[in-house]
Amino acid sequence: MAGLEALKKKLAPLFDAEIGFSIGTTLDPCESYMVSDGGAVNLLSRSCGVYNINELGLQKRASGSVDETDDSEKTYRCASREMSIFGAIGSGASSVVQRAIHIPTHRILALKKINIFEKEKRQQLLTEIRTLCEAPCYQGLVEFHGAFYTPDSGQISIALEYMDGGSLADVLRVRKCIPEPALSSMVQKLLHGLSYLHGVRHLVHRDIKPANLLINLKGEPKITDFGISAGLENSMAMCATFVGTVTYMSPERIRNESYSFPADIWSLGLALFECGTGEFPYAANEGPVNLMLQLLSHPFITKYEQADVDLTAFVQSVFDPTQRMKDLADMLTIHYYLLFDGPDELWHHAKTLYNEGSTFSFSDKLSVGPNDIFATLSNLQETLAGDWPPERLVHVVEKLQCRAHGQDGVAIRASGSFIIGNQFLICGEGVQADGMPNFKDLSLDITSKRMGTFQEQFIMEPGNVIGRYFISKQELYILQ
């Protein structure tokens, strides 16, 4: 008991019962930032250079003079106006995460929004962007697609790969535990990401836990949330800051001692134990100090290095495929009609919704391939625009049906009316895009405003990257 009391006294300055563990020291020398009159943010770091972020995207450059031949300079075009946003899918202590479709690539992404005016969040933001910029597409780490600044809200949005299977914490809420062969296969892939962070980037993640281990419906697990990771100059260096989720901290971190890469392995081990058994190995209801003094009382999970595990089938069996397909159909339908009925400067992106084998059938004419289909749709769009800009005939989707098509595709049938207006509308309780008016709030009498009706069918197939879909077959019928 004397040892416990001594440890409690040592930890007392670091812990507050109301707010938990404090961040303490800064994560990176990022004391300065600038917001220009033109709506750009410069995040300044003595160790990382300058990150210039505006509404068009992100540019990383070295501090000091600009050298155009410097390979460390990177540019990510990711404009705010090129995003269709579909509401929040999660939130944390420092950010909100939303689903979005990147219009030029037609890819579903996750947008992580962080307010830059709070110093603590700004430091985490810089750390996350620094890590992601250096490993934008590495196995075992969530993919980075860029970032942009929204002056009106003071938020920076980080565009990440959309992991449609959620986190391992989400899996545990549904399944209670993960079978050992499936878990072992996941871990082998996650260790590739950790090996890169430790061995190449010399970073300690410092917050490995089930909620930060994501998985997609193809069974690919990846690490996310690098906001509190810390850089070490070499493999022998040690950290001295006290951040992260206390539940998964290693003993040396709890004792406020210096720590290094093994701290992440401890955290991963606890996360694996919890995922494999459905139980956290410590009694977490006796306070953080008592929690970390307990001994691991269960044997650890065995490996299944040679097991033939279908992670895709496992992940897809966890969640309700019908609801996920409906959400996907809603987003893809809204994406298409926002392009068709939207501004001319975005319409040209519709061409890349199709590939060489795609077909479009309308009025007894068959168009094949992106160029032919885009030309036919553009002619139809001009006809519907008529002679009364800015208003024209726009779609109101009154009924939307979907079903699975093939292994990963979705068949969609949309039907509704044409009315004179300036914005596409969709009825129902499904996914809605930010900025679109809610149909229920409009008190719109469709019958009196109907200028015609339509029925359109799409076959949407997945592309060669996660979240990217294209139209393989489309049929349109219009009635006066």
N, C-alpha and C positions, 0 to 999 in steps of 0.2 A: 504493500500500500504506500510505503514511503516513496518508492520509485514512481508510482502513479502520480502522487501529489507533486513531486518535483517536476515531472514532465508537464503537468497541467500549468504550473507556474511559468515554465519556460515558454509554453505556447500561448499564454494569456495575452501578451501584447499583439499577437497575430490574429486573434480570433475575437469577433464580437458576436454575441448571441443573436443580435437583431439582423446584422448584415452579412455574417459569414466571414470568410477569410478575405483580408484586404489585399489589393494588388501590390501595394508597397512601392518598390522602385519602378522606374520606367523600363519598358521593354526594349526601347531603342532610342537613340538620341533624336527624337522627333518633336522638339519643343516648338518648332516654328512651322507655320503654314500661311499661305497667302490666298486670298480670293480676289481675282481681278474684276474690274468693271465689266469685262466681256463675258463673265460667267464661267471662269475657269478656276480650278483649285490646284495649287502647287503644294504637294506634301514634300517637305524637305527632310532629308536624313543624311547626316554626315557620313554614315557607313554605306548607304545604299544609293545615294544620288537624289535626283529629283523626279517625282512622278507628277506629270501635268495631266489633269483630268478635266474634261469639259463635256458638253452635251453630245459631242461626236465620238468620244472614246478616250483612250489613255495612251500617253507616251512616256516611256521611261528614258531618261538620259542621265549621263554622268554629271555630277556637280562640277561647277567651274565651266571652262570653255567647252564648247560643243565640237566634237570631232565626228564628222560625217562617216568616217571609216570605223568608228567604234562599234564592235559587234555587240557590246552590252546594251546598246540602245535598241528599244523595241517599241513598236506601235501596234495598238489593238483598236481597230475601228469597231465601235459598238455604240451606235447613236441611240439616244433615248427615243427619238421619233420613229425609230425602226423597230420598236417593241410593242407588241400587243400584250397587255398584262391582264392576268385572270385571277387576281385575288391572292390572299395569303394562304400558304400551306404550312406555316410554322413560324415560331418566334423564339427568341432567346433573350438573354440578359442585355445584349447590346445590338440586336438586329432583328429585322423581320424578313422572312423569306417568302417570295411570291413566285408563282408559275408565270411564264411568259413565252410567247413565240417570237423569235427573231425573224422579222419579215423577209429580209433578203435571202436567208438560208432555209426558211420554213422549219426551223428547228425549235423544239420545245426546250426551254432553259429554265434554270432557277435563278432568280434575282435576289441577292442578299443586300438589303438596304441598311446603311449605317449613317447616323448623323455625325457630321464632321465637327460640329461646334462643341462637342464634349471631349475634353482632352484624353480621357481614358479610352474612349471608343476610337478616337483618332489614332492613338498609338496601336491599338489592335488592328485597325484598318490597314495601316502601313505595313505591319508585320504580315498580315494575310496577303496583301497584294504583292509584297516582295517575294514571299514563298511561291505564290501561284505563278508569277511572271517567270520565275526561274525553272519551273517544272509544269508548263501549261498542259501537258498531255502525257504524263508518265504513268505507267502501269501501277495500280494500287492507290493512286491519288486522284481526287476528283478533278475533272478537266476545267481549265480556265479559258474563258472566251473574251474577256475584256472588262471594262468598267466605264461608267459615265456619271457625270455630275448633274443634278437637277437643282438649279439655283433657287427655284420657288420654295422647295422644301428643305434645302440645305443638306440633302442626302446624297451620298455616293452609292451607286448600285453596282455590285460585283456580279457579273454574269458567269454562271457556273453550269456545268453539265447537270441536267435534270435526272436525278436518280429515282426512277419511278417505283422502286420497291420500298422506298423509305429507309429507315435506319434499322439496325439490329434491335434497338429498343422497341421500335414499332412491331417487329417480328415477335419479340417476346410478349408483347401485350396480347397478341393473337394466339400464339402457339405455346406460350409458357416456357418452352425450351427448344433448342435446335439440336437435331440429331448429330451425334459426334462425327460421322463421316462427312456430312455437309459442312459442319463447323470447321473441321480440319482442312477441307478444301478451300474454304473462305480464307482461313488464316494464312495458308501458303501464299495466296495472292496479296493479302494485306502486308505480309512481311516484305514483299518486293517494294512496296511504297515506303515502309519504315526504313528499309535498307538504303533507299535513295536519300531520304531525309537525313539519316545519320551519316552515311558514308560519303555522299557526294555534296549535299548541301550543308552538312555539319549543323543540323537543327535538331533540337529536342522539342517534340510536339507539345508535351506537358498537359494535354487534356484528352488522352485516349480513353474512351468510354463507349458503351453501346450506341449512345445517341450520336456520336461522331463517326461511327462506322456505317457507311451507307451501302446500299445494294440496289442494283437495277433488276428489271424483270428478265434480263439475260443471265442473271446469276453472277454478275461481276461486282465484287465488294471493293469499296474505295474509302480512303480516309479523307475527312473534311475538317473544316474549322481550324485554321492555322493562326488565329488571331493572337494567341498567347505563346506561340512557339518562340524559342530562344536560339540564337546563333552561337556556336562555339568555334573558335578559330581552328581547333584541331581535335582529334579524337581523345586527347588527354585532358582537355579543358573541362571546367566544371561550372555549373550555374549556381547562383546564390539567391535567386528570387523565389517568392512563395506565391504561386498562382496556380489555378486549375481547380478541378472538382475534388474536394477532400476525400470523397468516398473511394476514389481509385488511386490515391497518392501512394507512392512508395514510402517505406519507413524512414529513409534518410531525408525525404522531403518533409515528412511530418515532424521530424526532429529539428527541422530548419537547418540542416547541414547542406553542404555542397553536394550537387548531384549531376549526373550526366545521362548518356543515352540509356543505360539500364533502367532508369526510372520509367521510360516509356514501355519497356518490356514488362515490368511489373504491372503497370496499368493494363496492358493488353492481356496479361495473364488473368487478372481479376475479371476483366470483361469476358474473356473466354469461359472462365469457370461459371460465371453467372448465366451466360448464354447456353452452356452445355447442360447445366443442372437445373436451371430455372430458379436457383437460389443464390443470393449474394453470400459469400462465405463468412461474412462477419455479421454480428447482430448490430444493425445500424440504428437502433432506437435508444442507445445509451449515450449518445453524444459522440462527437468526432474524436475525442481523445480516447475514450474507451474502445471505440470502433477499431482504431488503428493499433491498439495494444493486443487485440485478440490474435490467436494463432489460427492458421489455416488448418481445419480439422478434417478435410476430405482429401482423398487422393486426387491428383490432377488428371485431366483428360488425357487419354492415350491418343497417339497419332494414327492416322489412316493414310499414310503417304501413298500407298499403291491403290487405294480404293477408287473405283470408277463411279464418281458421283455426278448426277445431273442437277447442278445448282439451278439451272433455268427452271426445270420442272418443280423443284422444291420451292423457290421463291414465288412462282406463279400459283402454287397451291395454297399459299398462306393467305392471300388477300382475295376479296370478292372480285372476280374478273369482270362481272357484269357492270358494276359501278365504275370501275376503272375504264372500261370500254365506252360507257356513256360519257364520262368526263372527256375522254379523248375525242369522241365524236363531236361533242359540243365545241371544244376548242378548235378543231380543224374546220368545222363548218363556219364558225364565226370568223376564223382567219381568212377563209376563202371569200366570204361575202364582204368583209371589211376591205379586202383588196378590190373586189369588183365594183363596189359602190363607193369606194374611197377616193382620195385625192389622186390626180394623174401622176404625181411624182413617185408614187408607190406602185402604181399599176404594173409597170414594166417588170416588177419582180415576179408577177404571176407566171411568166414564161418558164421559170425554173421549178414550178410546181409539177412539171411534166417531164418525162424522159422520152427517148426515141421510140419506145414501143407503146406510149400512151395513146389512147383514142378518145375522141369527143364526137358524140352523135347529136345532131340537132337539125330538125326540119329536113329529114331524109338525106342529109349530107354527113359524111364521115370524115373527120379531120384526124390526121395521124402525126404524131411528133410535136415537140414544143413550138416550133415556128408556125406550123399550119394551125395548130389549136389556138395559139395566142392571136394570130391574125383573125380567125373566126370570132373569138371572144371579143376582140377589140371592135370589130364591126358591130357586133351585137350591143356592146356597151355604148357606142356612139348612137345607135338607134334609140336605145332607152333614154339617153341623155336628152334627146329632143332639142327644142329651141327655147327652153325656159330656164337656163341656168340662173342661180346656183341650184335650183330644185330640178329634179328629174324623177324618172320612175326608179324606185328602189325596192329591194326585196324586203318582205316581212315574212320570216319563217314562222309558220303557225304550228307545224307538226314536224317532229324530227324522230326518225327511227334508225336503229343501228343493229348490226349483228356482226359476229366474228366472220372474217374472211381469211381462209387459209390458216397458216400458223400464227402470224402476228398482225395481219391486216384487219381492216374494218370496212364493212359496207355501210354506207349512209344513204338514207332517203330523206330529202328535205322537200316540203311542200308548203305553199302559202300564197301570198298575194303580192301584186305590184301596187304601190301607191305613189302619189307625187310627194316627194320629200327630199331631204338632203342627207339621210343617214339610214343605213341598214338597221333593222330591228329583228329581235328574236323573242318569241313568247316562251313561257314555261319557267320552271324552277331550276334549270340546270346551271352550268357554269356561265358566268357573265364576264365580259371584258370591262376593265376599268374605263370610265369615260362614256360608256354606252348608257343611254337612258333605260331605266327599268320599264318594261312594257306596261306593267300594272299601274305605274304612276302617271301614265300619259292620258288616260281616259280617252283612248283612240277608238273610234267606231270604224273598224276595218271594212265592214259591209258597205257603208256609205262612201268610203274613199277608194274602194277597190277599182283598179283600172284593168285588171287581168289577173290570172292565176298561173302558177308554175308548179312543176314537179321536176326535181333534179336528183339524180342518183350518182353516187361516187363510189369507186373502189379505191381506198387509200392503202398504200403498201409502205412498209418501213424501208428507209434508205440504208446506206452502209454505215451510218453513225447513229448512236443512240439518240432518240427524240426527233429524228428527221424523217418526214413522210412525203410521198409524192402521189399524185393522182394517176393511176394506171388506166382507169376507165371512167368515163363520164357521159351521162345521157341527160338531155334537157328537153322538156316538153312545156310549151307555153300555150295557154288558152286565152282567148279574148274575153 
